[in-house]
């Protein structure tokens, strides 16, 4: 019984950690600009500069 409780606690702790990693990083990236050089994976730029710049000759 004690072993099952330990396994259950570990599984719940890991699941909550993974959930907070995914959700928490998105919340933080929307609240503040944590890194302008390396944006989060959920970051979508408003426009693509490579598509809008004219070709240079």
CNS distance restraints for C-alpha pairs under 8 A (distance, minus, plus):
assign (resid   1 and name CA) (resid   5 and name CA) 6.43 0.50 0.50
assign (resid   2 and name CA) (resid   6 and name CA) 6.34 0.50 0.50
assign (resid   3 and name CA) (resid   7 and name CA) 6.22 0.50 0.50
assign (resid   4 and name CA) (resid   8 and name CA) 6.00 0.50 0.50
assign (resid   5 and name CA) (resid   9 and name CA) 6.07 0.50 0.50
assign (resid   6 and name CA) (resid  10 and name CA) 6.17 0.50 0.50
assign (resid   7 and name CA) (resid  11 and name CA) 6.19 0.50 0.50
assign (resid   8 and name CA) (resid  12 and name CA) 6.21 0.50 0.50
assign (resid   9 and name CA) (resid  13 and name CA) 6.07 0.50 0.50
assign (resid  10 and name CA) (resid  14 and name CA) 6.14 0.50 0.50
assign (resid  11 and name CA) (resid  15 and name CA) 6.11 0.50 0.50
assign (resid  12 and name CA) (resid  16 and name CA) 6.10 0.50 0.50
assign (resid  13 and name CA) (resid  17 and name CA) 6.13 0.50 0.50
assign (resid  14 and name CA) (resid  18 and name CA) 6.20 0.50 0.50
assign (resid  15 and name CA) (resid  19 and name CA) 6.14 0.50 0.50
assign (resid  16 and name CA) (resid  20 and name CA) 6.08 0.50 0.50
assign (resid  17 and name CA) (resid  21 and name CA) 6.09 0.50 0.50
assign (resid  18 and name CA) (resid  22 and name CA) 6.34 0.50 0.50
assign (resid  19 and name CA) (resid  23 and name CA) 6.02 0.50 0.50
assign (resid  19 and name CA) (resid  24 and name CA) 7.83 0.50 0.50
assign (resid  20 and name CA) (resid  24 and name CA) 4.96 0.50 0.50
assign (resid  20 and name CA) (resid  25 and name CA) 7.63 0.50 0.50
assign (resid  21 and name CA) (resid  25 and name CA) 5.91 0.50 0.50
assign (resid  22 and name CA) (resid  26 and name CA) 6.75 0.50 0.50
assign (resid  23 and name CA) (resid  27 and name CA) 6.33 0.50 0.50
assign (resid  24 and name CA) (resid  28 and name CA) 6.10 0.50 0.50
assign (resid  25 and name CA) (resid  29 and name CA) 6.03 0.50 0.50
assign (resid  25 and name CA) (resid  40 and name CA) 7.98 0.50 0.50
assign (resid  26 and name CA) (resid  30 and name CA) 6.20 0.50 0.50
assign (resid  26 and name CA) (resid  40 and name CA) 7.79 0.50 0.50
assign (resid  26 and name CA) (resid  42 and name CA) 6.70 0.50 0.50
assign (resid  27 and name CA) (resid  31 and name CA) 6.24 0.50 0.50
assign (resid  28 and name CA) (resid  32 and name CA) 6.08 0.50 0.50
assign (resid  28 and name CA) (resid  34 and name CA) 7.79 0.50 0.50
assign (resid  29 and name CA) (resid  33 and name CA) 5.97 0.50 0.50
assign (resid  29 and name CA) (resid  34 and name CA) 6.36 0.50 0.50
assign (resid  29 and name CA) (resid  40 and name CA) 6.88 0.50 0.50
assign (resid  34 and name CA) (resid  39 and name CA) 7.94 0.50 0.50
assign (resid  35 and name CA) (resid  39 and name CA) 5.91 0.50 0.50
assign (resid  39 and name CA) (resid  43 and name CA) 6.12 0.50 0.50
assign (resid  47 and name CA) (resid  52 and name CA) 7.99 0.50 0.50
assign (resid  48 and name CA) (resid  52 and name CA) 6.52 0.50 0.50
assign (resid  49 and name CA) (resid  53 and name CA) 6.02 0.50 0.50
